[in-house]
Amino acid sequence: KELYPICKFIYLIDPPKLALNKIIHFEKVDHLYAMRYYTYRLRRIYEIAKEASGVLVNTQKFKESLKEISQYLDLFEECKGEFNSNLVENIVPFETIQYCEERYEYYLYKIRSAIR
């Protein structure tokens, strides 16, 4: 925490449907664990954002965010690149996605408010 003031944070956040499916696929966990983990990570990002400014990047809009990232990092050239979202099978129940979408919208608002 003592390093937060001198760090530049880039907060990358996957939308719930993509994130949950990736967590289940790569971590080999059930959808309830993935839901708890995803919402915990959102809350943790918010807690850090309250103490450290940064730039918020939705991974679905990564290319659109490159200019903002470059400006934030005071780079002489604009960042280039792509974000590989690793398409995975959609296996998460609708109710789980719906719950996580509510938490996503809630924390997205809180994080945006904290880093401005």
LOBARO-33234 format. One record per residue: x, y, z of N, C-alpha, C in turn. Coordinates in steps of 0.001 Angstrom, whole numbers, always signed. Layout:
residues N
<rec <X Y Z> <X Y Z> <X Y Z>>;
...
END
This chain:
residues 116
<rec <+808 -1200 +0> <+0 +0 +0> <+850 +1262 +0>>;
<rec <+1996 +1197 +619> <+2830 +2398 +687> <+3367 +2800 -690>>;
<rec <+3334 +1885 -1651> <+3802 +2203 -2999> <+2694 +2753 -3904>>;
<rec <+1453 +2667 -3484> <+334 +3132 -4311> <+548 +4543 -4865>>;
<rec <+1011 +5493 -4058> <+1151 +6862 -4579> <+2118 +6998 -5759>>;
<rec <+3087 +6104 -5878> <+4048 +6229 -6981> <+3769 +5250 -8130>>;
<rec <+2717 +4451 -7992> <+2365 +3476 -9032> <+1300 +4041 -9958>>;
<rec <+1302 +3549 -11176> <+258 +3878 -12140> <-503 +2591 -12432>>;
<rec <-1769 +2580 -12070> <-2591 +1381 -12200> <-3433 +1418 -13470>>;
<rec <-3493 +280 -14131> <-4406 +68 -15249> <-5325 -1069 -14808>>;
<rec <-6566 -726 -14583> <-7540 -1701 -14092> <-8248 -2353 -15272>>;
<rec <-7912 -3609 -15548> <-8532 -4377 -16632> <-9687 -5190 -16062>>;
<rec <-10865 -5013 -16637> <-12035 -5729 -16133> <-12772 -6387 -17282>>;
<rec <-12944 -7697 -17164> <-13752 -8457 -18122> <-15221 -8338 -17738>>;
<rec <-16120 -8250 -18719> <-17546 -8338 -18418> <-17859 -9708 -17806>>;
<rec <-18916 -9813 -17021> <-19194 -11047 -16266> <-19276 -12328 -17080>>;
<rec <-20016 -12320 -18175> <-20196 -13565 -18930> <-18855 -14127 -19388>>;
<rec <-18029 -13280 -19949> <-16707 -13701 -20413> <-15825 -14131 -19240>>;
<rec <-15801 -13314 -18200> <-14937 -13601 -17051> <-15316 -14917 -16367>>;
<rec <-16595 -15107 -16118> <-17035 -16320 -15428> <-16693 -17570 -16225>>;
<rec <-16943 -17529 -17523> <-16631 -18688 -18359> <-15133 -18964 -18404>>;
<rec <-14318 -17906 -18437> <-12856 -18103 -18423> <-12395 -18671 -17084>>;
<rec <-12951 -18176 -15994> <-12563 -18685 -14666> <-12888 -20172 -14573>>;
<rec <-14096 -20536 -14977> <-14507 -21944 -14914> <-13643 -22803 -15820>>;
<rec <-13404 -22327 -17027> <-12634 -23103 -17996> <-11172 -23290 -17576>>;
<rec <-10522 -22208 -17184> <-9085 -22275 -16907> <-8754 -22710 -15480>>;
<rec <-9619 -22388 -14544> <-9341 -22746 -13145> <-10010 -24055 -12733>>;
<rec <-10865 -24571 -13587> <-11560 -25847 -13332> <-12348 -25798 -12013>>;
<rec <-13181 -24768 -11871> <-14006 -24604 -10674> <-15474 -24563 -11087>>;
<rec <-16385 -24646 -10112> <-17810 -24577 -10434> <-18264 -23123 -10535>>;
<rec <-19489 -22926 -11025> <-19967 -21566 -11286> <-20152 -20736 -10012>>;
<rec <-20453 -21373 -8888> <-20610 -20616 -7639> <-19265 -20079 -7151>>;
<rec <-18228 -20892 -7258> <-16895 -20420 -6893> <-16469 -19285 -7825>>;
<rec <-16718 -19455 -9116> <-16359 -18421 -10094> <-17084 -17121 -9785>>;
<rec <-18348 -17203 -9405> <-19132 -16019 -9061> <-18533 -15309 -7844>>;
<rec <-18212 -16066 -6807> <-17621 -15472 -5600> <-16264 -14852 -5909>>;
<rec <-15459 -15547 -6683> <-14135 -15045 -7022> <-14236 -13765 -7854>>;
<rec <-15109 -13762 -8844> <-15279 -12592 -9717> <-15731 -11378 -8904>>;
<rec <-16733 -11550 -8056> <-17216 -10408 -7271> <-16172 -9958 -6249>>;
<rec <-15404 -10894 -5712> <-14308 -10518 -4809> <-13276 -9668 -5551>>;
<rec <-12917 -10072 -6761> <-11917 -9315 -7535> <-12432 -7914 -7870>>;
<rec <-13714 -7796 -8211> <-14294 -6470 -8471> <-14194 -5586 -7225>>;
<rec <-14563 -6162 -6083> <-14498 -5401 -4833> <-13066 -5002 -4517>>;
<rec <-12129 -5894 -4746> <-10715 -5604 -4460> <-10185 -4509 -5387>>;
<rec <-10564 -4550 -6646> <-10157 -3485 -7567> <-10703 -2144 -7077>>;
<rec <-11953 -2143 -6629> <-12537 -910 -6104> <-11765 -411 -4881>>;
<rec <-11424 -1316 -3979> <-10678 -920 -2771> <-9327 -302 -3128>>;
<rec <-8664 -863 -4123> <-7378 -298 -4565> <-7612 +1045 -5241>>;
<rec <-8645 +1124 -6087> <-8933 +2361 -6820> <-9245 +3523 -5877>>;
<rec <-9802 +3241 -4717> <-10074 +4304 -3743> <-8786 +4946 -3254>>;
<rec <-7702 +4175 -3253> <-6428 +4664 -2733> <-5422 +5022 -3818>>;
<rec <-5656 +4549 -5023> <-4681 +4780 -6103> <-5414 +5095 -7396>>;
<rec <-5060 +6205 -7993> <-5705 +6559 -9255> <-5278 +5572 -10338>>;
<rec <-5923 +5686 -11471> <-5579 +4784 -12557> <-6497 +4994 -13732>>;
<rec <-6430 +4079 -14654> <-7307 +4111 -15825> <-8049 +2774 -15872>>;
<rec <-9353 +2860 -16122> <-10212 +1686 -16152> <-10379 +1227 -17591>>;
<rec <-10125 -56 -17847> <-10219 -602 -19201> <-11129 -1823 -19197>>;
<rec <-12195 -1720 -19980> <-13052 -2872 -20221> <-12360 -3690 -21307>>;
<rec <-12089 -4944 -21048> <-11340 -5755 -22012> <-12052 -5888 -23353>>;
<rec <-13377 -5698 -23368> <-14125 -5750 -24623> <-13889 -4500 -25473>>;
<rec <-13363 -3449 -24851> <-13098 -2198 -25559> <-11618 -1833 -25438>>;
<rec <-10786 -2840 -25463> <-9355 -2649 -25235> <-8724 -1718 -26264>>;
<rec <-9001 -1961 -27549> <-8389 -1131 -28605> <-8768 +335 -28458>>;
<rec <-10030 +602 -28069> <-10491 +1977 -27894> <-9796 +2655 -26708>>;
<rec <-9271 +1874 -25784> <-8655 +2411 -24568> <-7158 +2675 -24711>>;
<rec <-6560 +2239 -25802> <-5103 +2352 -25942> <-4607 +3800 -25897>>;
<rec <-5355 +4718 -26491> <-4949 +6123 -26476> <-4968 +6669 -25041>>;
<rec <-6027 +6346 -24318> <-6136 +6790 -22918> <-5015 +6204 -22061>>;
<rec <-4684 +4945 -22291> <-3590 +4304 -21552> <-2265 +5004 -21859>>;
<rec <-2026 +5285 -23131> <-793 +5971 -23540> <-673 +7334 -22867>>;
<rec <-1768 +8088 -22850> <-1756 +9409 -22213> <-1523 +9289 -20718>>;
<rec <-2184 +8335 -20092> <-2050 +8134 -18654> <-611 +7779 -18268>>;
<rec <+42 +6988 -19095> <+1416 +6567 -18811> <+2457 +7561 -19330>>;
<rec <+1999 +8668 -19921> <+2883 +9697 -20475> <+3851 +9125 -21521>>;
<rec <+3323 +8287 -22392> <+4146 +7685 -23436> <+4252 +8633 -24633>>;
<rec <+5365 +8567 -25329> <+5560 +9399 -26505> <+4831 +8833 -27717>>;
<rec <+4644 +7537 -27740> <+3922 +6881 -28821> <+2698 +6189 -28249>>;
<rec <+1658 +6099 -29065> <+444 +5434 -28616> <+682 +3929 -28498>>;
<rec <+113 +3339 -27469> <+204 +1884 -27289> <-478 +1189 -28459>>;
<rec <+39 +35 -28783> <-560 -788 -29829> <-736 -2182 -29253>>;
<rec <-1737 -2861 -29743> <-1917 -4227 -29293> <-3357 -4667 -29338>>;
<rec <-3545 -5896 -29007> <-4872 -6493 -28955> <-4991 -7256 -27655>>;
<rec <-6218 -7424 -27227> <-6470 -8203 -26020> <-7138 -9489 -26442>>;
<rec <-6462 -10603 -26218> <-7014 -11900 -26588> <-7988 -12337 -25512>>;
<rec <-9253 -12377 -25868> <-10264 -12717 -24872> <-10475 -14215 -24725>>;
<rec <-9691 -15022 -25430> <-9779 -16483 -25304> <-11227 -16964 -25259>>;
<rec <-11825 -17056 -26383> <-13211 -17492 -26431> <-13339 -18889 -25839>>;
<rec <-14262 -19012 -24909> <-14512 -20291 -24261> <-16010 -20577 -24315>>;
<rec <-16351 -21815 -24090> <-17741 -22242 -24125> <-18552 -21528 -23045>>;
<rec <-19776 -21167 -23377> <-20664 -20512 -22420> <-21372 -21581 -21589>>;
<rec <-20936 -21764 -20344> <-21501 -22811 -19488> <-22059 -22276 -18171>>;
<rec <-22090 -20956 -18020> <-22539 -20354 -16767> <-24060 -20178 -16798>>;
<rec <-24742 -20592 -15715> <-26198 -20403 -15659> <-26583 -18925 -15756>>;
<rec <-27715 -18664 -16377> <-28185 -17300 -16587> <-28279 -16518 -15280>>;
<rec <-28785 -17143 -14225> <-28967 -16459 -12947> <-27627 -15988 -12368>>;
<rec <-26599 -16779 -12562> <-25265 -16411 -12080> <-24734 -15219 -12865>>;
<rec <-24896 -15251 -14172> <-24472 -14122 -15006> <-25251 -12867 -14636>>;
<rec <-26538 -13017 -14438> <-27385 -11876 -14092> <-26933 -11240 -12764>>;
<rec <-26676 -12070 -11755> <-26206 -11556 -10470> <-24878 -10815 -10642>>;
<rec <-23962 -11418 -11376> <-22640 -10814 -11570> <-22713 -9549 -12414>>;
<rec <-23659 -9480 -13336> <-23826 -8252 -14107> <-24259 -7096 -13208>>;
<rec <-25110 -7380 -12235> <-25520 -6354 -11278> <-24333 -5875 -10460>>;
<rec <-23508 -6808 -9991> <-22322 -6450 -9207> <-21307 -5706 -10081>>;
<rec <-21179 -6131 -11327> <-20281 -5492 -12292> <-20661 -4021 -12480>>;
<rec <-21938 -3771 -12742> <-22402 -2396 -12944> <-22201 -1566 -11683>>;
<rec <-22486 -2146 -10532> <-22312 -1455 -9251> <-20844 -1057 -9048>>;
<rec <-19945 -2020 -9187> <-18525 -1735 -8950> <-17914 -887 -10065>>;
<rec <-18387 -1033 -11274> <-17892 -187 -12362> <-18160 +1281 -12041>>;
<rec <-19366 +1562 -11575> <-19709 +2937 -11182> <-18808 +3415 -10038>>;
<rec <-18639 +2572 -9022> <-17822 +2940 -7860> <-16362 +3143 -8244>>;
<rec <-15840 +2276 -9105> <-14444 +2383 -9526> <-14237 +3656 -10352>>;
<rec <-15144 +3906 -11293> <-15045 +5132 -12098> <-15065 +6377 -11212>>;
<rec <-15927 +6371 -10210> <-16023 +7507 -9297> <-14735 +7663 -8485>>;
<rec <-14140 +6565 -8106> <-12936 +6598 -7265> <-11711 +7083 -8009>>;
<rec <-11595 +6775 -9293> <-10358 +7115 -10005> <-10420 +8461 -10712>>;
<rec <-11489 +9152 -10648> <-11587 +10464 -11312> <-11095 +11572 -10418>>;
END
